[in-house]
Amino acid sequence: MVFLATFYIDAGHGGEKPGAKRTFQGVTYYEKDFNLQIAMKVREFLLTVSPAQTIYMYRTTDKNGNLSVRGQDAKNKGADVFISIHNNSITSPSICGTLTLYPKTFTAGWETSKNFASTMQQTLIDYLNTQGWNMDDKGLMTWSNSSGELGVFSGSAPVPSCLVECAFMSCDGDIQKLLNPDFITDVSYAIALGAVTWLNKQGFNLSTPVRYPKKEEEQPFHPTRGVFFPLLFLGSFAVFLYYLNKNGTSFNKWIREVL
C-alpha cells in the first residue's frame, strides 16, 4: 500500500528577525539566509521522492513571521512531519557541530517527536561525515526555553516535529562550511533523507531522494547539431557555382551583372 506524505519545512527566522549574526573575514552573515538556502534545497530534494509528495514551505523569501505560528500552520495543513531549519550560535567559538531539538516532554506526542529527531540527527551525522565534513555530533536536546514556552513547536503537537541546528555560526570551521555551496547541498540532502527514512519506518513506502536532481532534460548529442545549416548553405553555394560555370559565367561577372 502506498501512503502519500505531507512535509512542512520551516526556514527559521526571516525578515526583521534575522536570527544569529556572524561577522567573518569582514562580512556579516545572518542565520535567516543560511536557513532559507537549506530549506529551499531540502524542498528540491523532496521533489525527487516518489510517489509525488505534498511539500509546504513556511517561507520561500525573506519573509518576516512570528516564530510561534509555524508549528500551528504545519498542524493545520495536516503535515506528517514538521522540520524547522536553523543554525546555532553561542559565546564559545570552540563548540562546533550539528544537533537536533524536539518538543518538551509535557507536549502531546513528544516521544514520537524525539524518535523522529533521533533519526534525523543520526542521518545528518552519518551522511555529512560520509561526505567528509567531519561534523561533531552534538546529539539531541529538548527545547530549552522557559518552561511554558514552546517557540517554533507551539501548536504543532502531535505532529512529529524537530528543529535542526545544522551548524554553529560562532565556530570558524562551521561558518566556512556554511559558506561552501557543497555543504549546503549535502546538509539539505541529509535533512530530506532523514525525513524520508523516518516516515518509511512508520509504514510509508517512499523512494530515497535523488542526490543529484536532474536539471533540464538534456537532448542527446548529435554530431550534426549546430552544423546542419552551415553545411546546407555551403552545399547550395557549390551547386550555384557549378550552375554558373556550366553556363560559361564567372562568379565575378555574375556579381557585376547583379549589381
Long-range contacts (C-beta under 8 A, 24 or more apart in sequence): 1-205, 2-51, 2-205, 3-203, 3-204, 3-205, 4-51, 4-52, 4-53, 4-54, 5-53, 5-54, 5-80, 5-81, 5-199, 5-204, 5-206, 6-53, 6-54, 6-55, 6-56, 6-77, 6-78, 6-79, 6-80, 7-46, 7-53, 7-54, 7-55, 7-56, 7-79, 7-80, 7-81, 7-83, 7-195, 8-56, 8-58, 8-73, 8-74, 8-77, 8-79, 8-81, 8-82, 8-83, 8-159, 9-39, 9-42, 9-43, 9-46, 9-55, 9-56, 9-57, 9-58, 9-83, 9-85, 10-39, 10-57, 10-58, 10-59, 10-70, 10-74, 10-82, 10-83, 10-84, 10-85, 10-152, 11-35, 11-36, 11-38, 11-39, 11-40, 11-57, 11-58, 11-59, 11-60, 11-85, 12-84, 12-85, 12-86, 12-152, 12-163, 13-67, 13-86, 14-59, 14-62, 14-63, 14-64, 14-65, 15-62, 15-63, 15-64, 15-65, 16-64, 17-64, 17-65, 17-67, 19-86, 19-87, 20-87, 20-88, 20-89, 20-169, 20-170, 21-89, 21-169, 22-89, 22-169, 22-170, 22-175, 24-172, 24-175, 24-176, 24-179, 29-169, 29-175, 29-178, 29-179, 31-86, 31-87, 31-89, 31-169, 32-62, 33-62, 34-87, 34-166, 34-169, 34-178, 34-184, 35-85, 35-86, 35-87, 36-60, 36-61, 36-62, 37-184, 38-85, 38-166, 38-184, 38-187, 38-188, 38-191, 39-85, 39-188, 41-184, 41-185, 41-188, 41-189, 42-83, 42-85, 42-188, 42-191, 42-192, 44-188, 44-213, 45-188, 45-189, 45-192, 45-193, 45-209, 45-210, 45-211, 45-213, 46-192, 46-195, 46-196, 46-209, 47-213, 48-207, 48-209, 48-210, 48-213, 49-192, 49-196, 49-206, 49-207, 49-208, 49-209, 50-206, 50-207, 51-206, 53-206, 67-151, 67-152, 67-154, 68-150, 68-151, 68-152, 68-154, 68-155, 69-154, 69-155, 70-152, 70-156, 71-150, 71-152, 71-153, 71-154, 71-155, 71-156, 71-157, 71-159, 71-161, 72-154, 72-155, 72-156, 74-156, 74-159, 74-161, 75-155, 75-156, 75-157, 75-159, 79-159, 80-159, 80-160, 80-199, 80-204, 81-116, 81-159, 81-160, 81-161, 81-162, 81-195, 81-198, 81-199, 82-156, 82-159, 82-160, 82-161, 82-162, 83-120, 83-161, 83-162, 83-163, 83-164, 83-191, 83-195, 84-152, 84-161, 84-162, 84-163, 84-164, 85-163, 85-164, 85-166, 85-191, 86-163, 86-164, 86-165, 86-166, 87-165, 87-166, 87-167, 87-168, 87-169, 87-178, 88-165, 88-167, 88-168, 88-169, 88-170, 89-168, 89-169, 89-170, 90-168, 90-170, 91-170, 92-170, 93-170, 93-171, 93-172, 94-171, 95-168, 95-170, 95-171, 96-135, 96-136, 96-167, 96-168, 96-171, 96-173, 96-174, 97-135, 97-136, 97-137, 97-138, 97-167, 97-168, 97-171, 97-174, 98-124, 98-125, 98-128, 98-135, 98-136, 98-137, 98-138, 98-164, 98-165, 98-166, 98-167, 98-187, 99-138, 99-139, 99-140, 99-141, 99-165, 100-124, 100-139, 100-140, 100-141, 100-162, 100-163, 100-164, 100-165, 101-140, 101-141, 101-142, 101-143, 101-144, 101-162, 101-163, 101-164, 101-165, 102-140, 102-141, 102-142, 102-143, 102-161, 102-162, 102-163, 103-142, 103-143, 103-150, 103-153, 103-156, 103-157, 103-161, 104-142, 104-143, 104-147, 104-150, 104-153, 105-142, 107-150, 107-153, 107-157, 108-157, 108-158, 109-157, 109-158, 109-159, 109-160, 110-157, 112-158, 112-160, 113-160, 113-161, 113-162, 114-140, 114-142, 115-160, 115-198, 116-160, 116-161, 116-162, 116-198, 117-162, 119-194, 119-197, 119-198, 119-201, 120-162, 120-164, 120-191, 120-194, 120-195, 120-198, 121-194, 122-194, 123-190, 123-193, 123-194, 123-197, 124-164, 124-166, 124-187, 124-190, 124-191, 124-194, 127-186, 127-189, 127-190, 127-193, 128-186, 128-187, 128-190, 131-186, 133-177, 133-183, 133-186, 135-167, 138-165, 160-198, 164-191, 166-191
